Amino acid sequence: KHVNYPIEVQNHRLHISGSIGVTFFPLDHSGPDALLRHAHEAMYQAKGKNRSGFHLYDPVQDQQLRQRQQMREDFALALQSDQQLMLYYQPKVDLSDGRVIGLEALIRWQHPREGFLAPGQFLPLIEGTPLEIALGEWVTTTALAQQQTWQEAGIRLAVSINISPRHIQMPSFVDFLARTLIDYPAGADGALEIEILEISEIDDIGNAAQVMNACKALGVHFALDDFGTGYS
């Protein structure tokens, strides 16, 4: 509490905070360097939870954090690989006559160690990180490239892709989409639909609406779907 008291420095009132990381010896059977590292990691946990607090080092939690970080690093490599990430295209069928009227692109990850992973097994790990944006761009580019290939083969089908709320609010999203549609024009004129999931996570509805209107001007449609399920 004393750390949180404001202090006066040259007639300026300053507010400071302190975060404390704690580990115990001999409960933490580590050498001096590891003990300091564990206390340091606990301090960052305290900062993440609530400034001006403390956090006790938890070896189980530490292992989980290390695994999550490793998976993020693996995913960054997967984005650069041609072998791991893939899109599966789920048909959209008109129930009145059975016609396939479109496809939804769904991301999957063939992890080199963990095997075949569904979205729920890795998307939470990258949420809120730059990898989330990188994935959205990868999905958009890959789906449009495939759609272009189909159209050149005489197959014209609308394709839906799922984009996270955070990505749709990025100032660069419209420019990225416009550039990609120049490379793959098959997605224009209503042939590309962007599904936004978890719309409740959009921080600035007004800004998101402007982005959506700008995308509509490019010939892209939008849909809101699957509330509360996470995006795929």
C-alpha positions as CSV (number, residue, x, y, z in Angstrom):
1,K,0.0,0.0,0.0
2,H,2.8,2.4,0.8
3,V,4.2,1.9,-2.7
4,N,1.0,3.2,-4.1
5,Y,1.1,6.5,-2.3
6,P,1.8,9.5,-4.6
7,I,5.1,11.2,-4.2
8,E,6.1,14.8,-4.8
9,V,9.1,15.4,-7.1
10,Q,9.9,19.0,-7.9
11,N,6.3,20.1,-7.3
12,H,4.9,17.3,-9.4
13,R,2.7,14.6,-7.9
14,L,3.7,11.2,-9.3
15,H,1.7,8.0,-8.9
16,I,3.7,4.8,-9.0
17,S,2.9,1.1,-8.6
18,G,4.8,-2.0,-7.7
19,S,4.4,-5.7,-8.8
20,I,6.0,-8.5,-6.8
21,G,6.9,-12.0,-8.0
22,V,7.5,-14.6,-5.3
23,T,9.0,-18.1,-5.3
24,F,10.0,-20.2,-2.2
25,F,13.1,-22.3,-1.6
26,P,13.3,-25.2,-0.9
27,L,9.7,-25.7,-2.3
28,D,11.1,-24.6,-5.7
29,H,14.0,-27.0,-6.0
30,S,16.0,-24.8,-8.4
31,G,19.4,-23.2,-8.4
32,P,20.0,-19.5,-7.7
33,D,19.7,-18.5,-11.4
34,A,16.5,-20.4,-11.9
35,L,15.0,-19.0,-8.7
36,L,15.6,-15.5,-9.9
37,R,14.1,-16.4,-13.3
38,H,11.0,-17.9,-11.6
39,A,10.5,-14.9,-9.4
40,H,10.9,-12.7,-12.5
41,E,8.3,-14.7,-14.4
42,A,5.9,-14.4,-11.4
43,M,6.4,-10.7,-11.3
44,Y,5.2,-10.4,-14.9
45,Q,2.2,-12.6,-14.0
46,A,1.4,-10.1,-11.3
47,K,1.7,-7.2,-13.8
48,G,-0.6,-9.0,-16.2
49,K,-3.3,-9.6,-13.5
50,N,-3.4,-6.4,-11.7
51,R,-0.7,-3.8,-11.1
52,S,0.4,-3.2,-7.5
53,G,-0.2,-6.9,-6.7
54,F,1.9,-10.0,-6.2
55,H,2.0,-13.5,-7.8
56,L,3.4,-16.8,-6.4
57,Y,5.4,-18.8,-8.9
58,D,3.5,-22.0,-9.9
59,P,5.6,-24.6,-11.7
60,V,2.5,-26.2,-13.3
61,Q,1.3,-22.8,-14.6
62,D,4.9,-22.1,-15.7
63,Q,4.9,-25.3,-17.8
64,Q,1.6,-24.4,-19.3
65,L,2.8,-21.0,-20.3
66,R,5.9,-22.5,-21.8
67,Q,3.8,-24.9,-23.9
68,R,1.6,-22.0,-25.0
69,Q,4.6,-20.0,-26.1
70,Q,6.0,-22.9,-27.9
71,M,2.8,-23.4,-29.8
72,R,2.8,-19.7,-30.8
73,E,6.3,-20.1,-32.1
74,D,5.2,-23.2,-34.0
75,F,2.3,-21.4,-35.5
76,A,4.5,-18.5,-36.7
77,L,6.6,-21.1,-38.5
78,A,3.4,-22.8,-39.8
79,L,2.4,-19.5,-41.5
80,Q,5.6,-19.6,-43.5
81,S,5.2,-23.3,-44.4
82,D,3.3,-24.7,-47.4
83,Q,2.7,-28.0,-45.6
84,Q,1.0,-27.2,-42.2
85,L,-2.0,-24.8,-42.6
86,M,-4.8,-25.7,-44.9
87,L,-8.3,-24.6,-45.7
88,Y,-11.2,-27.1,-45.9
89,Y,-14.2,-25.9,-48.0
90,Q,-17.5,-26.8,-46.5
91,P,-20.4,-26.6,-49.0
92,K,-23.4,-24.3,-48.5
93,V,-26.5,-26.1,-49.9
94,D,-29.8,-24.6,-51.0
95,L,-32.2,-26.9,-49.2
96,S,-35.0,-26.2,-51.7
97,D,-33.2,-27.9,-54.6
98,G,-29.9,-29.3,-53.2
99,R,-27.7,-27.0,-55.2
100,V,-24.3,-26.0,-53.8
101,I,-24.5,-22.2,-53.7
102,G,-21.2,-21.5,-51.9
103,L,-18.4,-22.7,-49.8
104,E,-17.1,-21.7,-46.3
105,A,-13.3,-21.9,-45.9
106,L,-12.3,-23.5,-42.5
107,I,-8.8,-23.4,-41.2
108,R,-7.0,-26.6,-40.0
109,W,-3.4,-27.1,-38.8
110,Q,-1.4,-30.2,-39.4
111,H,1.1,-29.8,-36.5
112,P,4.4,-31.6,-37.0
113,R,4.2,-33.0,-33.4
114,E,0.6,-32.7,-32.2
115,G,-1.0,-33.9,-35.4
116,F,-4.2,-32.6,-36.9
117,L,-5.6,-29.7,-34.9
118,A,-9.1,-28.1,-35.1
119,P,-9.5,-24.3,-34.7
120,G,-10.4,-24.5,-31.1
121,Q,-7.1,-26.1,-30.3
122,F,-4.9,-23.3,-31.5
123,L,-6.9,-20.1,-32.2
124,P,-7.2,-19.2,-28.4
125,L,-3.4,-19.3,-28.3
126,I,-2.9,-16.5,-30.9
127,E,-5.9,-14.4,-29.9
128,G,-4.9,-10.8,-29.3
129,T,-1.4,-11.3,-30.8
130,P,0.0,-10.2,-34.2
131,L,-0.4,-13.9,-35.3
132,E,-4.2,-13.4,-35.3
133,I,-3.8,-10.7,-37.9
134,A,-1.3,-12.8,-39.9
135,L,-3.7,-15.7,-39.9
136,G,-6.6,-13.6,-41.2
137,E,-4.4,-12.4,-44.0
138,W,-3.3,-15.9,-44.8
139,V,-6.9,-17.2,-44.9
140,T,-8.0,-14.3,-47.1
141,T,-5.2,-14.7,-49.6
142,T,-5.4,-18.5,-49.7
143,A,-9.1,-18.6,-50.2
144,L,-9.1,-15.9,-52.9
145,A,-6.3,-17.7,-54.7
146,Q,-8.3,-20.9,-54.7
147,Q,-11.4,-19.1,-55.8
148,Q,-9.5,-17.6,-58.7
149,T,-8.3,-21.1,-59.8
150,W,-11.8,-22.5,-59.7
151,Q,-13.2,-19.6,-61.7
152,E,-10.5,-20.0,-64.4
153,A,-11.6,-23.6,-64.6
154,G,-15.2,-22.5,-65.2
155,I,-16.4,-23.0,-61.6
156,R,-17.9,-19.9,-60.0
157,L,-18.9,-20.3,-56.4
158,A,-19.1,-17.7,-53.6
159,V,-16.6,-18.3,-50.8
160,S,-17.0,-17.3,-47.1
161,I,-14.1,-16.6,-44.8
162,N,-14.1,-16.0,-41.1
163,I,-12.2,-12.9,-39.8
164,S,-11.7,-12.0,-36.2
165,P,-13.3,-8.8,-34.7
166,R,-9.8,-7.5,-33.9
167,H,-8.7,-7.9,-37.5
168,I,-11.7,-6.2,-39.0
169,Q,-10.9,-3.1,-36.8
170,M,-7.4,-2.8,-38.1
171,P,-6.9,0.4,-40.1
172,S,-4.9,-1.5,-42.7
173,F,-7.6,-4.1,-43.4
174,V,-9.4,-2.3,-46.2
175,D,-6.1,-1.6,-48.1
176,F,-5.0,-5.2,-47.6
177,L,-8.3,-6.5,-49.0
178,A,-8.3,-4.1,-52.0
179,R,-4.7,-5.2,-52.9
180,T,-5.6,-8.9,-52.6
181,L,-8.7,-8.5,-54.8
182,I,-6.6,-6.9,-57.5
183,D,-4.4,-10.0,-57.5
184,Y,-7.5,-12.4,-57.3
185,P,-10.5,-10.5,-58.8
186,A,-12.7,-13.6,-58.7
187,G,-13.6,-12.6,-55.2
188,A,-15.2,-9.3,-56.3
189,D,-18.8,-8.6,-57.2
190,G,-20.3,-10.5,-54.2
191,A,-18.3,-13.7,-54.7
192,L,-16.5,-13.1,-51.3
193,E,-18.3,-13.1,-48.0
194,I,-16.7,-12.2,-44.7
195,E,-18.2,-13.7,-41.6
196,I,-17.6,-11.9,-38.4
197,L,-17.9,-14.0,-35.3
198,E,-18.0,-12.8,-31.7
199,I,-19.2,-9.4,-32.7
200,S,-19.6,-8.5,-29.0
201,E,-15.8,-8.2,-29.0
202,I,-15.8,-5.3,-31.4
203,D,-14.6,-2.3,-29.3
204,D,-15.6,0.4,-31.7
205,I,-18.8,-0.3,-33.6
206,G,-18.6,3.0,-35.5
207,N,-15.1,2.3,-36.8
208,A,-16.0,-1.3,-37.7
209,A,-19.1,-0.1,-39.6
210,Q,-16.9,2.2,-41.6
211,V,-14.5,-0.6,-42.5
212,M,-17.4,-2.8,-43.5
213,N,-18.9,-0.1,-45.7
214,A,-15.5,0.4,-47.4
215,C,-15.2,-3.4,-48.0
216,K,-18.8,-3.4,-49.4
217,A,-17.7,-0.8,-51.9
218,L,-15.1,-3.4,-53.1
219,G,-18.0,-5.8,-53.7
220,V,-17.5,-7.9,-50.6
221,H,-20.5,-9.1,-48.5
222,F,-20.6,-9.5,-44.8
223,A,-22.4,-11.9,-42.4
224,L,-22.7,-12.2,-38.7
225,D,-22.7,-15.8,-37.5
226,D,-22.1,-18.3,-34.7
227,F,-22.3,-16.0,-31.7
228,G,-20.3,-17.3,-28.8
229,T,-18.6,-20.2,-30.6
230,G,-15.2,-18.6,-31.6
231,Y,-14.2,-18.1,-35.2
232,S,-12.8,-20.9,-37.4
